Amino acid sequence: MIKAGDKVPNIELRTDEGTPIALTDLRGRAFALFMVGEMFTPTVERLLAVLAKDTPRFLTMDCSPIAAIGEPMGRLAAYREQHRVPFVMISDSGLRLHKKLSGENRDVSGAWIVDPTGTVVDVVPVLPPSELVRLALIGVDRTLSGRRPANPSGGRETELKKGKKGR
């Protein structure tokens, strides 16, 4: 399992357009990698919709949002065409990247924030889609502004404690 401080694995996959891509090819640019098992579940549909809506926020921070999805390229291409997806989708139909990063295969496995050197600087755990994307944005902001994440869960523990105090 890949955690904060580790380098991203050098696994070559393909985008929904068929372009070969390895995460190590993205050195020089920060990215937020969202791991998605299978498409067409309500949770995944919601995550992709939230990610599409918030893509401009990632891009204004000079960070590329990427969804690695355990589906073949053709299904991803059809989804992109139908929904006009504004972010990169990577086909991981063999789940090689999923197993390397999270060791899991579920609808949504979390998000990995990667700095321009290719180092994972924060890992956001599995959360409801809106919360996952929100905390990923916070992690990106902290990373690119030079501030360290509050904790390995991207600040979730602190926010959960605040929420409990207010109840």
C-alpha positions as a printed Julia matrix, in Angstrom:
167×3 Matrix{Float64}:
   0.0    0.0     0.0
   1.32   3.45   -0.96
   1.3    6.06    1.8
   2.45   9.63    2.32
   6.19   9.92    1.67
   6.26   7.15   -0.95
   6.93   7.72   -4.65
   4.1    6.89   -7.05
   4.51   3.5    -8.74
   5.76   3.29  -12.31
   2.86   1.38  -13.86
   1.92   2.17  -17.46
  -1.81   2.32  -18.16
  -3.93   4.02  -20.83
  -6.21   7.02  -20.76
  -9.77   6.78  -21.99
  -8.44   8.07  -25.33
  -5.92   5.22  -25.55
  -2.84   7.3   -24.76
  -0.21   5.42  -22.73
   0.45   7.07  -19.39
   2.47   6.27  -16.28
   2.12   8.3   -13.1
   5.88   8.83  -13.16
   5.4   10.64  -16.5
   3.54  13.35  -14.59
   6.59  14.53  -12.63
   6.78  18.28  -12.7
   3.05  18.69  -12.05
   0.97  18.06   -8.94
  -2.03  15.79   -9.28
  -4.82  14.34   -7.2
  -5.46  10.7    -8.02
  -8.91   9.36   -7.23
  -9.16   5.58   -7.24
 -12.44   4.16   -8.52
 -13.17   0.44   -8.79
 -16.1   -0.07  -11.13
 -18.19   2.6   -12.77
 -21.94   2.85  -12.83
 -22.51   2.48   -9.1
 -24.32   5.37   -7.38
 -21.24   6.24   -5.31
 -18.95   6.34   -8.34
 -21.44   8.32  -10.41
 -21.65  10.87   -7.59
 -17.85  11.07   -7.22
 -17.33  11.64  -10.94
 -20.02  14.35  -10.94
 -18.48  16.13   -7.93
 -15.0   15.81   -9.44
 -16.24  17.24  -12.75
 -17.82  20.19  -10.95
 -14.65  20.88   -8.93
 -12.08  20.31  -11.7
 -11.69  24.09  -12.25
 -10.75  24.48   -8.57
  -7.98  21.89   -8.94
  -6.74  23.5   -12.14
  -6.55  26.98  -10.58
  -4.14  25.47   -8.04
  -2.05  24.01  -10.92
  -3.09  20.48   -9.99
  -4.54  17.87  -12.34
  -7.41  15.75  -11.05
  -7.17  12.19  -12.35
  -9.55   9.27  -11.91
  -8.07   5.78  -12.18
 -11.01   3.53  -12.94
 -11.17  -0.26  -13.06
 -12.9   -0.31  -16.43
 -11.73  -0.8   -20.04
 -10.84   2.22  -22.18
 -13.95   1.87  -24.34
 -16.32   2.27  -21.39
 -14.38   5.3   -20.16
 -14.42   6.88  -23.63
 -18.18   6.38  -23.89
 -18.65   7.9   -20.44
 -16.48  10.89  -21.35
 -18.44  11.51  -24.52
 -21.8   11.22  -22.78
 -20.91  13.33  -19.72
 -18.25  15.67  -21.17
 -15.78  14.81  -18.42
 -13.21  17.62  -17.92
 -10.52  15.53  -16.19
  -8.22  12.67  -17.2
  -9.55   9.16  -16.75
  -7.11   6.25  -16.66
  -8.2    2.7   -17.4
  -7.0    0.27  -14.75
  -9.14  -2.67  -15.82
  -6.6   -5.16  -14.44
  -6.6   -3.2   -11.13
  -2.79  -3.2   -11.01
  -2.63   0.41   -9.85
  -5.51  -0.09   -7.41
  -3.75  -3.01   -5.76
  -0.45  -1.12   -5.59
  -1.94   2.06   -4.1
  -4.71   0.85   -1.83
  -4.61  -2.93   -1.85
  -8.35  -2.76   -2.32
 -10.97  -3.02   -5.01
 -14.06  -1.15   -4.06
 -16.2    1.53   -5.61
 -14.05   4.38   -4.29
 -10.74   3.73   -2.53
  -9.78   7.3    -1.65
  -7.49   9.94   -3.12
  -3.73  10.35   -3.26
  -2.26  13.86   -3.44
   1.04  13.84   -5.35
   3.49  16.73   -5.49
   5.48  17.72   -8.59
   8.37  15.41   -7.59
   6.11  12.35   -7.8
   5.91  11.92   -4.03
   2.62  11.13   -2.34
   2.18  13.9     0.22
  -1.29  13.09    1.51
  -3.8   10.28    1.36
  -7.49  10.97    1.83
  -9.37   7.91    3.08
 -12.62   6.55    1.7
 -15.33   9.11    2.38
 -18.6   10.17    0.78
 -17.8   11.74   -2.64
 -18.34  15.42   -1.73
 -16.24  15.09    1.41
 -13.51  13.15   -0.42
 -13.13  15.84   -3.1
 -13.34  18.65   -0.54
 -10.55  17.16    1.57
  -8.48  16.43   -1.53
  -8.74  20.13   -2.45
  -7.6   21.07    1.06
  -4.67  18.64    0.75
  -3.68  20.11   -2.61
  -3.86  23.65   -1.24
  -1.68  22.73    1.75
   0.79  20.87   -0.43
   1.23  23.58   -3.02
   1.3   26.41   -0.49
   4.13  24.66    1.35
   2.07  23.76    4.41
   2.11  20.18    5.59
  -1.2   18.34    5.88
  -2.54  18.41    9.44
  -2.46  14.62    9.51
  -2.32  11.72    7.03
  -6.09  11.78    6.55
  -6.0   15.28    5.09
  -7.46  16.94    8.16
 -10.41  14.61    8.53
  -9.7   13.68   12.15
  -9.54  17.32   13.22
 -12.75  18.13   11.38
 -14.53  15.1    12.78
 -13.55  16.15   16.3
 -14.9   19.64   15.65
 -18.13  18.12   14.36
 -18.52  15.97   17.48
 -17.97  18.96   19.78
 -20.73  20.83   18.04
 -23.28  18.04   18.51
